[in-house]
């Protein structure tokens, strides 16, 4: 019988974390940011069908980077959780914080118990009555969770994207301004001097954009705040 090699728990966790980080960094970035009338979710995503952004429940949206099959299974599980909880109790009992806690438990269990961790990073956003009531949660591959104030960037060269948002973002902006901030941040890695070759600017066709509209309940009387923007809508907003 061959002798088994010993690997310390610290080294095992480090190897898993490095593996997940490399997988996430290979993807394109996603930005989530609050603005005056809601929350905007913007992803660099040329695919018209393989979405990185999705609706979870009335005022809750989901965004992800990493392996599509892994984060899509998590999105679907989140929709089922929200539907069951809203039906069993009340619609107001479905919150981004509760959903983020469920995701954190699932990601943490996979990271510690399975041979391969999920190569994903998630954002769960819930629009409030005002910008101060918006909730944006970041979930890492290891189950760690953070409550972000105002905006977040994840995937790809997230540090560069986050640095641009740190400089540009401010509360009270209109949707068009928020989208222009998001695009400027997403273009930062393309303009990086260390980039192998220059890339074309981000146009509406290369973006996936959705919003959570905080006015929808007051104005339209609908429960659903989530809305995708067409390429034409995005192009018009960026051109303002």
NULUM-613199 format. One record per residue (C-alpha): x, y, z. Coordinates in steps of 0.001 Angstrom, whole numbers, plus 500000, padded with zeros to 6 digits. Example, Ala and Ser with C-alpha at 12.3 -4.5 7.8 and 13.67 -1.06 7.14 Angstrom:
! NULUM-613199
512300495500507800513670498940507140
This chain:
! NULUM-613199
500000500000500000501488503346498947502115506068501478499756509029501308501234512508501239500212514867504025498949518322503094498305520772505904494799522280506130496294525755505648497985524746502390494867522942501172492673526017501741495276528263500108495446526062497021491665526037496698491481529799497109494196530388494496492422528048492085489100529892492491490664533348492209492400532450488944489151531194487456487256534344488471490000536659487197489775535125483710486229536446483295484941539903482428483995542345485148480583543262486557479653546527488283476721547149490640476017550713491774473248552736493386471857555839491729469036558257492514466157556148491202467457552627491806470361550245491397472164549609488089473829546295487283476265546489484372478334543641482940480779543377480081478986540577478261478636540322474470476350537256474707472638538079474272471500534866475974474047533786478612473208536371481240475420537378484159472586539437485664469194538127486679466045538771488681465563536906491950462425538427493472460346541620493643463117544100494494466137541781494469468617541140491645471617538869491201474912539388489366477826536979489022481208536356487460483059533093486937481859529763485542478427530123484001477092526676484919478038527169488572476574530630489103473475529800487042472716526878489375473084529255492327470773531802490706468094529176490153468433527978493740468015531567494912464824531982492899463391528795494433464345529945497944462719533343497408459534531889495921459088529368498734459797531906501473457531534535499942454707532008499535455130530455503002455398533732504914455070537111503220456694538842500249458400541365502554460151538484504328462271537853501230465330540072501656468757540371500069470353539779503464468502536485503913469351535357500394472998536362500805473190534319504015471888531239502194474400531723499392477219532201501909476383528892503596476253527044500270479524528509498985481272527892502304480151524263502388481380523616498841484691525367499539485490523309502628483882519955501845484182519436498089487319518702496087486834521730493819485461525092494993483003527113492942484830529529490644482283532293491193481802535642492853478261536890493437476436540126494169472930540311495627471255543731495427467990544959496940466569548369496084465159550417498959462911553450499290465988555680499056469674555314498245470537554967501926468205551956502104469782550128499142471560546898500028474417545423497981476098542247499229479274540678497823479797536913498209483139535284497561483874531700496504484716530721500113481395531892501536482658535184502944480129537995502718480472541786502717477917544590502808479063547152500226478147550833500413477024552349497119478838550191494589481045547191493937483137545694491146484020542036490753485627539687488241488443540297485790490793543057486937488392544096489689490970546231491498491323548559488510487560548768488023486970549412491731489592552177491778487784554066489012484453553746490819486080554986494034487061558130492141483849558700490166480862557471492137478645559822494109475126559578495462472174561225493744473239560560490155470771559951487341470757556643485466472671557962482449475463559293484644475624556034486608475948554046483376478724556310482117480587555772485411480120552016485082481404551954481491484404554129482386485248551700485171484806548614482984487034550144480298489892550759482759491494547305482257491298547792478476493243551037478753495774549646481205499343550151479973500152546559480917497459545235478573498795543031475786497026544970473041494538547848472752490881546816472636487806548440471160485718550731473406482732549240475173479542549883473226475961549002474087476239545760472110479036544575474413477152545371477610474466543644479644472529546206481673469619545863484069468152548093486752466130547811489933463713550742489706462840552109493156459846554048491757458073551041490305455854550346493322454836553981493824454291554878490180453293551673488395451897549634491292454008546604490374455899544303492734458675543754490192461418546370490178463792544480487835464057545578484210466560544831481457467632547647479184467833547110475448470916548026473419469019551029472088468158552250475591471764551830476743473172553620473693470773556521474207471672556864477894475407556728477193475086559401474517473355561919476778
